[in-house]
Amino acid sequence: MPKPGDPNSAAQFDFQRAKLSTTFVLETLVHSRESPSINFWLDFVTSLYSECVEVCKWLVKYLSHNDWWLNQVLIRCPSAHIRGLFQKLIFLAITTICNKVSEEDWQMYCKSDLRAFLKTFISFTNSSLLKRRHLRHFFEYCSLLMDVAKMGKREALLIISVGAIGHMVKFFLDVKLQKNQPIVSVGPQLNTTNTTNTSDEEDAENAASENDIIASTAVEFDALNELLSFTADGKKKSAVFHNIVELLELLLDRACSAGSSSSGSSASVNRDFQDLARCLNESDLGALTSNSYEFLKILIEEEINLDSVSSILQMLIRMNKSFENFIPVRFCELILSSGSPDIVKPYFRILAKLEAQLQTVSVTQHIIKYIPKLLQWCPRATLGLLKDCVRSPYVVTWALQNLELWVKQFLIAENTYRVRFEAAEIVLMLIPDNLQMYNYWKNYVDKFTMPENKSFDHDEKAVAVLHKILRHLLNMLEEFATLSMGTYRFQYYFTVLTALSVSNVEKRMFTPYFPHLWNVFYPHLIHSKVENCVNKQALLFYWHWVCVDCPQNVEIIVSNKVVLKNMFFNYILVNHEERELIAFNKQCLHSFFGLIKICCEHSPQFALVFMQHENFLWALENVFPYFNLYSKASNDLLKIVEILLSYANGDESSTGLSGHSSGVN
């Protein structure tokens, strides 16, 4: 008992009480099969550690020379609850020391006991037993290092100084590759002569005495297999590996921030830690980039914490400018040399993150240099990369200067639906201030629905880019007759054309290309008997739109004798009970009869020819009565009838364009 009035005696009593309580909990209580009072005891021990710095120093020093508790409780104990409580106790001891000692005392202490503890702690990554049987317990181990590193720069750099980065990389590779060969450049060698029970021989000797706190070997191997397994879509990730990457990201971030502040550092920032940050290139950076970036390759290909991997790569580039040229080139070459385009998708995500976050000319130019080859190897992923990087002026410039390289091949000729969709998005995103136009395409045009009003405000630069793209797309119409059309091939081409035709200026640009559009429509599409032919639907939608409020485009229709003779033979299949066909005709018939309505308003001769055609009577019998199914097409037919009646009555005022938008409710 402490002597009354003697502070030294009271302090010594508290110190001995804390030691005894810690020993009881870690030597006896955690080994019991049932320990309902474990939480009470640990709360009691925690309260003692919070008040006594000396006992915290004792625990850290004891663990640095004797790793029995670390080995038995933090690594081998099957109870995650107990491992977590012990992790918090160690962290509390370190936190109390760092917060309650002076800067000078801390500098002396960190070079002795705390550094020795971290060396002992890091040495567990060399244990083959941990890699084989207790990998699932590594979560608490890694979390303790994370918590210490988050305390501040000095603590993080102290962890770096004992080779944590190199040994974490080696541990990860040993587990993933299932081998124990040393990895080059793994950081400073650790002195583990004071540690016990970490070698393979000692693990084997003690295996028989672990039955009270360790699960069976079979169960542990099942856990390892679970940690190393991944689902087909890559969603199941090991929290252990995730934490390792997150820890490496944090340590590198602390080192970078310490190194960047070295020129104007205050007295509170120790010079030794700045030197450590500058020494990363010699040891720890080698661990991250050794064996042809084996560590980073595994992380990327298995999609393990890609956000942290991207941050690590950015810090590597900032630390060593040579990586700015090497990393993008290396990743692009890995993509091209891969056996399957499917396994390299994460590389594209990393490249997009690097380009967007670094925004350096070198990285972007290296990516652009490989774009033509990447487009041929894995077009969909490459177009996704272009879309992610399209905000870069260098990417936009390349895309606009090489329209012939990718637009026709991937917007039209490509067989894959998703590739054509990606290409259509990129075409629209190349136009400056394109948000309104892009939303219009997504919400209206791509669904074959026209809004009542459509107006866009663009500056001269945006208009110039728009006209360049529009002219390039219209020039491709001449080549369509030689392409295999299929059912959906022209869908995004014509919807993009519709979205780009934002005013009468763009609609009049279509006028000289009308013969090429007609050659696509007749005879290939007009007689097509394919149900739900989206090519025809998209073409009629665009054709209808460029004629709305544009008499020049209407005139070239009504004045063409070939068009006048064959336009009305458009094959239409209706089935008033089939939902998909009804939905298709609901839009397609409106585009077709809406176009005819505009032409009838413009030309009495055109209206007369249509009135005498057999398909006009067919439409009145099979479309017009079904107003509930084809409301817009029925309105168009009703308006055509009104126009014909007005011509019959000699009402010339209705032949203008002003009334073409009217209908019946």
SETI-223808 format. One record per atom (N, C-alpha, C): x, y, z. Coordinates in pm, whole numbers, plus 50000, padded with zeros to 5 digits. Atoms other than C-alpha are relative to their C-alpha. Layout:
BEGIN
XYZ/...
This chain:
BEGIN
500854988050000/500005000050000/500885012450000/499194987850000/501275035549931/499995006650136/499914992749874/502485055650228/499255013149989/500754987450005/500205084850315/500945011849989/499224987950018/501605117950193/501274998349919/498795002650078/504365101749985/499604998149853/500425001350140/503735108949614/500774989349925/499225010350068/506575086249505/499464986150030/500565013049961/505065057449699/498694997549929/501285001550070/501645063949545/500214996849852/499725002550141/503115065249197/500534985849978/499485013650012/505015033049257/498914989750018/501135009249979/501865016549386/499144999049873/500805000250123/499895026949076/500744992549889/499215006750102/502735014648859/499954984850018/500025014449974/502874980349025/498604994249980/501385004850018/499084977549026/499694998449851/500255000950143/498944984648653/500744988249937/499235011350052/501704959248581/499334986850036/500635012349954/499994932548790/498704997649926/501285001550071/496604939148628/500244996149855/499705003350140/498124938048279/500444985549988/499515013850004/499914905448353/498874990150023/501145008949973/496764889748498/499114998849877/500915000350116/494644899448197/500634992549884/499385005650119/497154889247930/500544985950020/499455013349974/498564858148100/498934989950039/500995009449944/495444843348257/498615001949939/501404997850032/492134859648173/499684997249853/500315001850142/492384859247793/500044985449958/499915014250034/493104821647800/498814992050050/501135007449944/489944812347987/498934997949894/501055003050097/487134795847798/498855009950011/501074990349977/484564819247951/500565011150088/499464988649925/485614853748062/499045011849990/500974989050009/482544875748112/500525013150058/499504987749938/484604900348316/501155006249923/498854995150076/487204906448041/499865014849970/500204985950033/485654939747942/500225008950122/499804992249878/485594951748302/501495001550031/498584999649968/489234942648354/500775009049903/499304991750098/490374959048033/499645014850016/500354986049970/488434990748116/500795005050120/499234996349880/490174990748453/501475002549963/498614998350042/493604985748295/500165012649916/499954988150084/492855012748041/500035012750083/500014988149914/492065037748314/501355002050068/498684998849938/495415030048480/501045005249901/499044995750101/497335034848154/499795014749963/500284986150036/495625068048087/500625009750099/499514991149895/496975082048416/501494998550027/498615002949963/500455066948432/500854998049875/499125001050116/503065073548162/501034988950018/498965009849975/505595050648331/499564985849965/500465013450032/503445019848294/499854998349849/500065000550146/502905028547926/501394997249943/498635002550045/506675030247880/500424985750032/499665013849964/507014997348065/499424990149901/500645009450093/504524979847834/500705000249865/499344999050130/506154993047517/501384993750004/498675005649988/509624983747640/499954984850016/500125014449979/508494949347758/499694993049868/500385006150127/506874941947420/501145000549899/498894999250094/510004953047238/501044989150024/499005010349967/512124926547418/499384986150014/500675012949983/509534899247463/498685000549923/501184999250086/506974893347190/498964989350031/500945010849966/505074865747372/498555004849996/501374994949999/501974887047431/499555003949859/500364996450138/502044900747079/499684987549919/500175012250078/502384865846939/498724992650039/501105008349953/499794848647157/498645007249995/501284992849989/497154876047191/499655007349872/500334991950117/497404899046888/500004992049871/499865007550125/498364873046626/499224986950003/500535013650001/497214838346735/498644998450067/501285001449930/494174844846950/498854999449899/501095001250097/491074833046761/498875010050021/501084990649970/488844859246925/500355013849946/499774986650055/488654891046719/499755010750106/500324990349895/487184908847021/501225002250090/498834998749912/490214901447241/501175006249924/498934993950078/492654909846962/499795015149987/500304985850012/490894943046915/500245007650130/499784993449871/491014951047288/501495001650029/498564999049978/494734943347306/500635010549908/499524989750093/495364964746997/499745013950056/500334986949944/493574993947164/500845003250123/499164997749882/495594989147483/501405004449960/498674995950047/498894991047295/499965014149944/500114986750059/497735021347102/499835010750107/500164990549890/496645038247424/501345002950066/498694997949938/500105032847571/500875009249915/499204991650089/501795048147266/499475014249997/500614986650004/499335077147253/500325007750128/499724993349873/499835084947622/501455004850006/498594996050001/503615085347579/500225012249911/499774989150096/503505107947273/499365013150046/500714987849961/501055132447429/500515006250130/499674995049867/502495135447780/501485002350025/498574997449982/506245136947726/500395012149917/499534988350072/508185167147609/500594995949866/499445002950132/509535170147256/501404993950013/498645005249982/513095164247377/499994985750051/500095013649948/512125133747580/499484990449894/500555008750104/510125120247290/501074996249899/498945002950096/513095123147053/500944989450055/499125010049939/515235103247297/499294986650010/500745012449978/512505077947365/499764992849868/500355006450127/511595072147001/501194992749940/498815006450054/515205062946920/500394987550078/499655011749920/515255036147185/498824990450009/501045010049971/512195018347326/498934999449891/501085000150099/509535029247075/500484994549867/499455005550124/511775022046778/500234984950013/499785014349978/512714988446929/498684992349995/501315006650006/509034980246976/499524998649856/500455000550138/508244989046615/500804989749920/499215010250067/511134967146496/499484986050031/500545013049960/509804938046695/498644997649936/501355001250055/506284944846576/500044997049850/499915002150144/507264946946209/500574986349968/499365012950028/509274914846239/498984988849984/501015010550014/506024895046257/499634997649854/500285002250142/505634900145881/500914989449939/499105010550048/508524875345843/499554986150044/500445012949946/506614847846024/499204992349895/500735008250096/505584820345786/498714994750059/501225004649937/503014808646041/498895010349984/500984989450020/501264842346018/499494999749857/500415000150139/501224839945640/499124988049967/500715012250036/499914804345636/498724998050079/501095004349914/497554801445931/499235011350066/500664989549924/496704834846088/499825012849919/500114988250084/496254858045793/498765008250035/501224992749965/492724866745901/500205008850124/499734992049880/494174880346229/500865012249971/499114989150036/496374904646040/499285013549998/500784987550006/493574930246036/500325008950119/499694992049881/494174941546395/501465004550001/498584996550009/497914940846339/500195012449913/499854988950094/497674963946042/499275012550051/500754988649947/495074985946213/500805007550106/499174993249899/497504993046500/501035009049933/499064991650073/500125005646256/499305012049937/500774989050059/497455026346084/499715010750105/500344990449894/496385042346411/501215008150043/498794992849960/499955050946506/500435009949891/499604991350110/500705065246162/499105012349989/500934988850008/497605087246178/500225010450110/499774990649891/498865103546497/500745012549952/499264988650049/501235126146302/501164995949913/498885002750090/504205129446073/501144992850070/498855005949933/506825120446331/499784985250028/500285014149974/505095088046424/500024991949870/500015007250128/504535078546059/501414998049947/498635001250050/508155085645966/500834990650086/499335009849915/509305065246265/499674985849954/500395013150054/507335035846126/500754997249871/499265001850126/508955041545787/501454996550027/498575001849973/512415042245946/500364985750037/499715013949966/512085006046063/499684990549885/500195008450118/511364993845709/498604994749982/501375005150007/507584990545736/499534998549855/500495000650139/506944998045368/500554987749929/499405011450068/509394972445236/499514986750052/500425012849944/508334945245476/498514997349978/501415002050035/504624951045412/499874995149856/500025004450140/505254947445039/500454985549989/499515013850002/507274915845096/498964990350057/501035008549941/504584901445322/498864997749901/501105001150096/501884908645063/500384990749885/499585008350113/503864892844779/500194985550041/499835013849954/504754862244986/498654992950013/501325006149984/501104856445065/499344997749865/500705001150128/499774863144716/500674990149906/499285008850091/502474844344532/500324986550062/499785012749930/502694816644796/501454995449991/498595003549997/506474817944813/500705009250098/499294992549897/509074830845057/501365004949954/498734994450043/511924842544835/500065014850035/499894985849967/513284876544937/499745008749879/500254990250104/512164906544736/501085010650008/498904990349997/514904930844634/499495013450047/500274986449953/515014965244792/498795000550091/501135000149909/512714958445084/500225008950120/499804990649890/514114985545308/501034995150098/498985003549900/516404984745611/499734986450061/500145012949934/517084950545760/499685001950147/500434998749862/515494945146097/500814991050091/499295007949899/517314933246406/498974993250089/501015007549925/515134906046552/500624990050096/499335009649913/517644889146775/499374999450136/500614999949867/515704899247086/498604994250001/501375005250006/512434885046964/500034985050017/500125014549978/511204850347038/498784994949928/501165006950053/508854824846883/499555005349864/500394995450133/508934839546530/500564991349890/499435008450103/511044814046344/499114987949975/500815011650035/509554784046169/500214988750100/499745011049907/511294759646409/499275002250132/500664997349873/509954776746718/498494999449985/501435001350023/506504778946564/499584985450005/500345014250000/506584741546509/500064994250141/499875005149864/507744735046866/498835004150087/501074995049914/504994756047017/498614996649948/501325002550059/502224743946789/499154990950089/500765009549919/501274715847027/499385006450122/500504993849877/500704739647317/499035011449974/500854988750034/498424763747134/498524996549995/501375004350022/495204743847143/498985008050078/500964992749918/493654765447411/499615013349939/500354986950056/493714797347204/500055000549848/499874999650145/494304787246842/499044989949938/500895009250069/491774771646604/500824989749924/499315010850068/492634740446411/500625004849869/499314996350123/494944741146111/499054999949880/500945000750113/492164730645875/499145012549992/500834987949998/490014759845983/500795012049953/499184988550038/492914783945940/500264999949849/499795000550143/493624771445589/498745003749924/501264995750061/489934775745506/499895015150002/500054985449991/490204811445627/500945006349897/499074994850099/493264816945407/499414999249860/500635001450131/491444803345105/498895010249980/501074990050008/488534826345185/500575013849971/499394986850019/490834856545202/500555001549859/499374999250130/492494847944872/499014997649887/500985002650104/489244841244685/499335012949958/500674988350055/487514866144461/498844995249914/501145003450082/484124865244298/500285004249857/499784997350141/483734867443921/499985014949968/500084985750028/482784904243930/500975008150085/498954993049927/485644912644168/499535008250117/500534991849892/483444926544445/500484995650137/499605005149869/484744904544726/501495002350020/498614996549978/487984918944857/500384997350145/499525002649865/490084910145156/500255013150072/499774987949920/490004936545427/501455001050042/498584999949962/493554926245519/500825007049893/499244994050109/494984935045178/499595014549979/500484986250011/492844966145164/500715008950102/499344992249895/494344977845493/501495001949974/498574998850032/497894970745380/500225011449902/499864989550101/497444993045076/499705013750060/500354987349937/495775019945282/501115004850093/498874996349914/498655019045532/501165005449919/498914995250085/501225022645255/499705013849945/500394986750050/499305051945112/500205010650107/499864990449891/499245069145451/501475002950030/498584998049971/502965063745514/500675008349892/499404992250109/503935077045172/499515014550003/500544986449992/501645106845216/500705008050109/499294993249891/503275115345550/501435003249958/498624997650043/506725111645396/500075011349898/500014989450101/505825133745101/499795013650063/500304987149937/504365161045320/501175004650086/498844996249921/507405159945550/501145004649911/498944996250091/509805161245258/499745013349933/500314987450068/507945190045090/500145011950091/499894988849905/508105210845409/501405001550058/498664999949941/511815204845470/500705013449984/499294987650022/512915237945321/499615010850099/500444989749907/510855258845561/499524994250130/500485006749880/510535235845860/500355008050124/499754993449872/510295248446213/500814990850089/499175007849908/512295236446512/499274987850051/500785011249947/509445213346611/500054987849910/499895011350093/509995191946302/501454995649997/498635004849985/513055170646355/500664997649866/499275001450125/515735170546086/500144985449959/499845014250033/516095132646110/498834995049917/501175004850071/512535127445988/499965005449857/499924994750136/513075150245690/500994991849918/499035008450070/516125129645600/499374986649963/500665012750030/513995098145622/499115001349878/500874998050115/511495112645376/500795000649871/499194998950121/514275120445131/500694986849966/499355013050023/515695085045170/499054989549944/500955009850050/512545068245044/500424994449864/499615004550132/513945066344692/500994988550005/498955010049993/516785044044808/499534986450047/500415012849943/514805016944983/498544996949974/501425003450005/511035018545010/499425001349860/500484998950137/510415030844656/500424987949917/499575012150069/512435001144536/499104988350028/500925011049967/510094977644722/498715001149920/501264998050072/507064992944550/500154997549851/499815001050146/508584991444201/500854988249958/499115011050035/510754960144217/499264989249923/500555011450074/510244929144004/498965004449898/500894995050106/508644949243721/498645003950054/501244994949939/506064965243948/499054988550038/500825011749967/504864930944064/498945003250104/500934996549893/503264945044378/498835008249947/501064991450053/501314972244198/499174992649895/500735007750101/500374948543914/498944991250065/500975008749932/498714924144156/498865008450056/501044991449943/496854952244331/499035004749894/500864994750105/495534966344005/499184989149935/500715010650070/494634933743834/498924993650086/501015005649911/492744921344142/499125010950061/500834988749960/491224955944198/499925001450152/499914998649855/492404958644558/500235014850032/499894986149954/491724993944685/500645008949893/499424992650112/492295011244352/500175014950029/499844985849965/491785045844500/501335002450070/498724998649931/494735040844733/501174997049907/498945003150096/496795024944454/500275012249912/499834988050082/496165055744241/500755010950077/499294990049918/497295078244528/501484996450015/498605004449988/500465057244573/500775003349873/499334997150126/501295060744204/500245014949983/499834985550011/500745098144216/501165004850089/498904996149912/503105101244513/501354995149948/498775004750061/505705079844337/500465009549890/499664990850109/505555103244040/500515013250056/499574987349942/505895133744263/501394998650065/498695002149939/508885118444445/501104998449896/499005002850101/510645107544129/499395003149863/500604995650125/509875125843804/500184989949887/499825010050106/511205096943597/498804990749991/501205008450002/508105077243697/498895006449917/501024993150077/506005103543521/499984995249855/499905005350136/507245089943189/499884984949997/499905014650003/507715053743288/498674993050033/501205007149954/504475044343468/498914999449893/501045001250105/501945053743193/500424990949887/499525008550109/504115037142928/499984985350042/499965013749951/504575006043141/498604993950006/501375005249988/500855002243208/499384997949862/500535001950135/499955007242842/500604987649935/499375012050055/502474980342743/499454987450066/500615011649932/501024956943006/498634996949941/501325002250060/497584962042856/500134993149865/499845005550135/498794954442504/500564985850002/499405013449993/500724923542616/499144990150078/500855009049920/497874909042824/499334989849910/500635010650077/496184877142716/498565002649967/501434997550021/492634890442742/499695014550033/500364986149970/491144925542724/499235001450131/500844998949881/488884917543019/500805002150127/499244999449875/491674914943278/500745013250016/499224987549993/493174949143199/499105012150024/500894988649975/490104970643271/500445008650118/499544991449889/491494981643610/501155009349962/498924991250044/494564995643433/499455012949938/500624988150060/492315019043237/499465009350108/500504991749891/490715030943559/501145007550068/498844993549939/494145038143706/500545011149910/499514989950093/495285056643393/499095012250000/500944988849998/492115077643400/500165008350128/499814992849874/492665086343767/501305008149997/498724992950007/496305095643704/499885012549913/500134988650091/495405118043411/499155011050061/500924990049945/492545135143592/500585007150122/499544994349874/494335140643923/501375006649988/498694993850017/497895147843811/499945011849904/500164989450101/496915168343503/501355005249952/498694996450054/500485167943374/500034996749851/499935001850144/501285171043007/500654986749965/499255012150032/503705141843013/499124987550011/500875011749982/501225116343153/498964999349891/501064999850102/498485127142913/500554996649863/499445002650133/500745126642608/500424985449983/499645014350010/502045091742689/498764991449980/501245007550018/498475079242718/499485001749857/500504997350135/497475096042390/500814992349896/499135006850096/500455080442212/499574985449979/500395014150009/499095045642287/498524998149965/501445001350025/495415053142215/499704992149872/500345007850121/495425040241851/500174984950018/499795014449978/496895006541955/498984994450100/500955004749898/494655003942261/498604998749943/501335000750061/491565010842050/499814986949923/500105012550075/492324980441837/499974987950093/499925011549910/493034957842135/498784998750089/501185000449913/490204966842374/499245013349984/500644987250034/487984993942220/499095005650108/500954994749903/485344996342489/500715006550118/499274994449886/487785001642777/500765012549959/499254988250045/489855025942569/499075011949979/500964989150014/486795046442477/499555005150137/500324995749863/485895046742846/501105008850057/498884991749956/489385060442916/499945013849935/500144987250069/488905087442652/498885008450061/501134992749941/485565096542804/500375005850136/499584995049869/487105099643150/501015011449988/498954989950017/489935121243013/499615011249905/500384990850106/487905141842768/500045014550044/499894986249953/488135172542990/501405005749976/498654995350028/491845174242908/500045006249860/499934993950134/492495198642619/500854992049903/499175008150088/495175175242485/499214988149943/500845011150047/492715146342464/498975004949899/500994994350093/490085168342297/500665003149866/499294996750124/492635180842045/500314987549920/499715012550071/493735145441961/498744994149938/501245006050050/490155133141924/499465007649880/500514992050112/489155162041695/500904998849878/499095001150112/492255158441480/500024986149939/499985013950048/491755120741441/498604994049995/501385005050009/488005117741387/499904988049907/500075011050097/488565095141087/500594987150057/499375011849942/490565071541309/499044991850084/500815007349903/487795062441551/498495001749986/501464997650000/484355077241475/499274989549918/500715009550086/483305055541181/500134985750054/499775013849956/484865023841320/499214996450124/500595003649872/483395026141668/498595005750021/501374994949991/480215046741620/499074992549908/500865006550100/478975026841321/500424985749972/499575013250047/481074997241207/500134989750111/499825009249888/481614982141553/498714992050027/501165008749977/479344952541628/499465000850142/500405000149860/479224957742004/499195012550034/500934989149966/476324978842127/500645010050095/499444991149899/478194993042428/501135008649944/498924992250061/481155004142216/499425011649921/500634989150076/478895024041985/499425010550094/500544990549901/477245039742289/501115008750058/498874992449946/480625050042436/500495010149897/499534990950105/481675065042102/499045011849983/500984989250012/478435085042080/500155010050114/499814991049887/478985099142428/501235008849982/498774992350017/482535109742344/499815010849894/500244990150105/481415127142023/499305012350057/500734988749942/478985148542221/500845007350104/499204993849895/481455154842503/501175008249945/498924992250059/484035169242261/499625014649982/500474986350023/481895200442219/500095007750131/499924992249875/482695227642476/498625003850052/501274996349935/479925236042724/498864991249950/500925009450064/478105204842614/498974994150095/500855006649903/476165196842931/498545000149957/501404999150040/472825209342800/499714990849881/500185008650117/473275191542467/500074985350038/499865014049958/474435159342635/498754995350074/501225003649928/471455159242871/498824998749905/501075001050099/469145165642577/500074986649927/499855012750070/470585135542396/499604988350089/500305011049908/470315113242705/498514999250032/501384999949951/466795124042803/498964999749890/501004999050105/465115129442467/500394992249875/499675005650130/466955119842150/500234985150007/499705014149990/468225086342267/498754991650026/501285006949980/464615077742354/499015003349888/500824996350115/463305091242020/498805008550040/501044991049955/461315118642188/500465014449978/499634986150028/461335154942072/499325009350099/500634989949916/460775183042320/499375010849914/500684989650078/458545211742214/500965011249962/499054989250025/461315237542244/501414994950019/498615004349993/465005232842187/500895011749961/499114988750029/467505261242214/501284998450082/498715001049935/471185261242296/500805012649971/499144988450015/473595289742352/501464995450000/498605004250012/477155283542231/500845011749954/499094989850049/480155305942179/500584995649865/499485002850134/482085307141852/500854987449997/499145011949996/484585280441957/499154987450002/500865011849991/481835255942050/499284997649868/500685001550128/479985262741724/500954994549894/499025005050097/483165256841522/500254985150020/499805014249972/483765223441694/498774992049960/501255006850035/480105213741652/499894998049850/500125001050146/480165221341278/501044990549943/498985009350049/483415202241230/499554985550021/500475013649973/481975171141396/498804996549914/501215002550079/478625174541219/500344997649854/499615001850140/480265178140880/500694986649979/499335013050011/482445147640944/498974988750003/501035010449993/479405126841040/499164999549873/500814999850122/477405138040737/500784994549881/499185005350110/480295129440506/500014984849997/499975014749994/480065093340623/498744993949941/501245005550055/476525089740485/500224993249866/499765005450134/477895082740140/500484985650005/499425013449990/479595051040265/499044989950062/500895009049927/476575036340443/499464988749914/500605010250086/475245017340143/500864987549990/499105011550009/478294994640153/500154992650132/499865006249869/477964986040523/498924989750025/501005009549953/476204956440677/499165007050107/500814991149917/473264973940838/499554993850131/500535006049878/471904949241090/498705006750042/501244994249948/469114962041315/500255012650080/499744988849908/470774986641555/501235008349961/498684994350027/473984997341380/499995015249990/500024985650023/472895032941289/499295007850111/500814993449896/470985040441609/500695012350057/499334988949933/473555062041784/500555010249901/499574990450101/474835077541463/498915010349974/501084990650033/471455092741379/499515007750123/500404992349881/470605102041736/501015010950033/498994989549980/473915120641764/499815011149898/500294989950101/473165138341435/498825008750043/501174992449955/469795148441577/500375009650111/499614991549889/471345161841895/500885011649955/499114989450049/473935181741697/499275010249915/500764990750085/471275197841476/499205009350090/500594991849895/470585224941730/499255012149946/500684988350057/469345252041493/499854997849850/500175001150145/468405258341131/501325000449926/498684999950064/472055264941054/500514985749984/499545014050006/472935228841137/499064991649914/500935007650084/469755215940968/500285002449852/499704997050141/470695233640643/501314993649956/498785007250036/474095216840657/499674986149945/500405013150048/472205184440589/499575000349853/500644999250131/470685196840261/500814993449889/499265006550111/473505186740021/500224985150020/499775014349973/473725152540188/498714991849990/501265007350006/470085143440133/500054988049906/499965011950088/470795120539831/500644987950068/499365011449931/473075099340049/499064994150105/500975005249904/470425096640321/498934991949928/501025007250075/467885086340060/500524986549953/499435012850044/470235059339930/500104990050115/500025009149885/470395045240282/498574995450027/501405003549970/466625046440327/499384991449890/500585007350113/465745033739980/501124993949916/501055009649965/465785005239907/500294991850126/499565008949892/467634991040209/499034999750117/500834999549879/465405002840492/498515001049969/501424997850026/462145012040324/499244987049983/500655013050021/461414975840235/500394989850106/499575009449897/462954960740546/498804994650077/501105006549928/460594935640707/500434995350139/499525003349867/462614933241027/499125006950104/500794993849893/460424938741333/500905008850087/499284990849911/461514968141548/501385003649944/498744996250063/464184979441301/500405013950051/499624987449937/465875006241510/500765008849902/499344991950102/467975017341212/499005009149929/501044992150067/464815028541031/499405010250095/500574990949900/463415043741348/500905012150021/499064989149976/466555064541408/500125009049878/499894991950121/466835075641045/498785008949981/501224992150016/463195086841025/499915010950106/500014990149892/463555104641357/500875011949963/499104989150040/466535124741229/499445007449878/500554993950122/464955130940887/498835009250033/501144991849957/461785143641049/500485012850069/499544988449922/463725166641285/500635010849912/499344989850083/465835183541014/499035006849905/501004993450084/462655191640823/499075009150079/500854991449917/460875208141115/500545014349993/499644985850011/460915245841053/501195002449908/498894998350094/463425241340770/499494997149859/500615002450132/461715246040429/501004995549894/499025004350100/464975240440237/500074984849993/499945014649999/465085204040347/498694993749956/501295005150048/461375199640274/499925001149849/500064997750144/461785213739926/500754989249922/499255010150073/464425188439826/499284986550000/500805012449999/461965160739918/498895000849896/501194998950085/458875173239738/500375002549855/499614997250138/460845183439427/500744988449936/499285011550052/462525149639383/498994989449954/501005009350055/460495126939153/500204985850051/499745013649951/462225095039271/499484998550142/500505000449863/461425103139632/498485000050000/501464999050005/457855112639544/499364986849956/500555012650052/457365079539365/500124988650101/499715011849918/458845056239629/499865002150151/499974997549856/458625073239969/498874993450075/501195004949929/455145060840053/499954984850010/499995014649993/456065024040007/500714994950126/499345004049875/457585023440354/499244988450065/500635011949942/456884988840497/499755002150149/500394998149860/455004991040827/499294987450047/500625011849939/454144961141045/499345004250130/500704996349877/451494966541310/499364987550061/500675010449923/450214943141576/499555006750129/500534991849891/447944960141828/499984992850134/499965007449874/448544933442092/501444997150048/498615002649964/452344930142091/500625012950055/499564987849933/453794955042339/501255006149938/498764994750055/457284958042194/499775006749865/500274994250131/455974964341844/499175012750013/500784987949977/453464989641975/500925011550043/499074989749955/456225008542156/500885004949887/499194996150115/458355008141841/499215008949904/500824992450095/455545020341614/499545013350057/500454987549938/454495046841861/500925011649963/499054989650037/457675066241779/500285000149850/499635000850141/458455053641429/498905005549909/501104995150082/455005060841285/499845015150012/500084985449983/455025095841433/501065007049916/498954993950082/458355103441264/499634999449851/500325001750143/457145089740928/498835008849959/501184992150038/453685105440918/500185014850035/499694986049972/454985137141082/500795006349887/499244995250115/457475140540794/499095002049880/500954998650111/454705134540539/499105012050022/500864988449969/452525160440714/500695013149963/499264987850032/455245186940682/500105001949849/499904999150146/455685178640313/498645003449938/501334996850051/451915179940254/499685014850022/500214985849974/451795214340413/500795008649901/499124992450088/454615225440186/499584999249854/500265002350142/453405210739857/498644993449979/501295006450034/449825204539734/500174987849909/499785011550089/451215181339464/500414987850081/499595011149914/452925160039728/498794994450074/501185004549927/449665158839926/499074992049910/500885007150093/447745147939618/500534986149971/499415013150027/450175119739542/499804990750119/500175008449882/449995107239898/498554995850017/501425003349984/446175108939901/499594988649908/500365010350098/446045086339595/500744986850024/499205012149977/448515061139737/499234990250088/500715010449927/447235028139871/500334999950149/499615000249859/449185031640197/499315010950082/500764989949926/447225063040285/498714994050054/501225006749954/444025042940303/500324989550106/499605010049900/445885015340490/500235006750135/499724992949875/447025040840750/498715004650067/501274995549942/443515054340795/499244988450063/500715011649947/442265018940860/500744993550118/499235007849903/445105004641074/500745008350104/499274991549905/446685034341253/499085010550060/500804988749953/444265063341275/498974996250107/501025003249898/441505044941473/500604997050138/499385004349873/443985034241744/500715011850066/499444987949942/444455068141897/500634997350136/499465003149866/445065052742241/501394993749993/498695006150016/448115034342102/500995009249929/499124991850083/449515058541846/499455014249994/500654986949992/448305092541959/500655010349908/499324990050083/450965113541782/499834996949852/500195003750141/450735094041454/498565002549957/501404997350033/446935096441466/499765014949983/500094985450017/447215134041515/500575004449866/499394996650129/449535135841215/499064996649885/500925004050107/447085116540998/498785009149996/501154991049997/444195138341114/500355013549939/499574987350057/446185169541026/500174998849849/499875002150144/446985154640682/498625000549933/501374999550054/443255149340624/499505014449995/500424985949998/442595185540724/500685007849888/499274993150107/445285197340482/499404996449865/500605004350127/443785176640199/498645006649979/501304993550011/440355190740273/500145014949970/499794985850026/441705225940278/500405002449855/499654998850141/443275220239936/498764998149912/501215002650078/439995206139809/499065011950002/500884988349987/438165237039935/500665012649946/499314988550056/440775259739778/500525009650103/499504991349893/442005273640114/501515000449993/498554999350019/445505284140016/500735004550125/499324994949880/446225300040359/500584988950085/499525011049916/446725266040515/501184992749940/498865006850061/449505256340275/501325004850054/498754995349941/452075275940477/500494990650107/499365008349898/454365261740744/499555003550140/500304995249865/452875280941032/499114990850079/500945008349926/450245255641117/500394985650015/499645014350003/452265223541098/500074993950138/499845005849867/452615219741473/498674997950071/501305001749933/448895219841549/499554985649996/500535013649995/446985188341635/498695000050075/501225001249923/443955175341819/500314994350135/499815004949864/443675168942188/499234987150018/
